[in-house]
Amino acid sequence: MSEWISLDQIDAAADFLRSRLPFNPRVGMILGSGLGEIAELIRESVVIPFSEIPNWPQSTVEGHKGRLVVGELEGQKVLISQGRVHFYEGYSMAQVAFPVRVMQRLGIEILIVTNAAGAVNPDFEPGDLMLITDHLNLIGMAGLTPLRGANLDELGPRFPDMSQAYDRTLGELARQAAAEKNIRLREGIYICLAGPSFETPADLRFLRQIGADAVGMSTVPEVTVARHGGMRVLGISGISNKANLDGNTVTTHEEVLQAGRIIVPKLSQILRGVLQRLVL
Ligand code: HPA
């Protein structure tokens, strides 16, 4: 597959999925590192491995199952991507966001993105959840954006607005759901770096100074495409580790996956609460 994505490639995947799905899903969900278990909440699901879907990028990282799970959850028709692909795996930004394009063509109006992230805000602890109120598109500023290249006018405008990348109403539903279950929900700014190396202490001091609360290697390209396509977005980070601000904290992928076990039950409750409150 080339760096660029065509409408035909997107529609080949969307047509294939339409032929396999029992209904038109209304909510799309992308589950990040160590968070895929949430898809098991769906009963009577249709499961489709990424490898069967035309043009779909294949996940190469441990902690990402690499399949779609479709079914009903809290009365909503949802399509869940259990795992995602990242820029550091060798995919272009457009390829990374390909699943969101397909969701858009399937008529999905709401995208819920989750990720594992490192705490840049010193008040955050591993196991915390953070409602993403905005993001810093540092890699986009440096040129790594899925919207580079010819604009697909059928899918969205050349110069999309990003003033409300994360939907305020959906954020409020997440706050309500968290409060109802007595789950502490932090709030803050997510920053995406290309990875795959974790940050140096100097990187992290810089990220803190420019206003980041949590750092990860995903989500921003997907949200950029979702907003380009007019979808409403809810984003939640699972804080998997303290950032290495002092130079004495070692960060590992195992730690990230381990934290998922604490985060998943809380995140599941919040996501279920959001779906219950959603009026579509
Ligand atoms: N840095 C970048 N990405 C991450 C981290 C981190 O500390 N933790 C989980 N994903």
Boltz pocket constraint, residues with backbone or C-beta under 6 A from the ligand:
constraints:
  - pocket:
      binder: B
      contacts: [[A, 116], [A, 117], [A, 118], [A, 119], [A, 197], [A, 198], [A, 199], [A, 215], [A, 216], [A, 217], [A, 240], [A, 241], [A, 242], [A, 243], [A, 251], [A, 256]]
      max_distance: 6.0
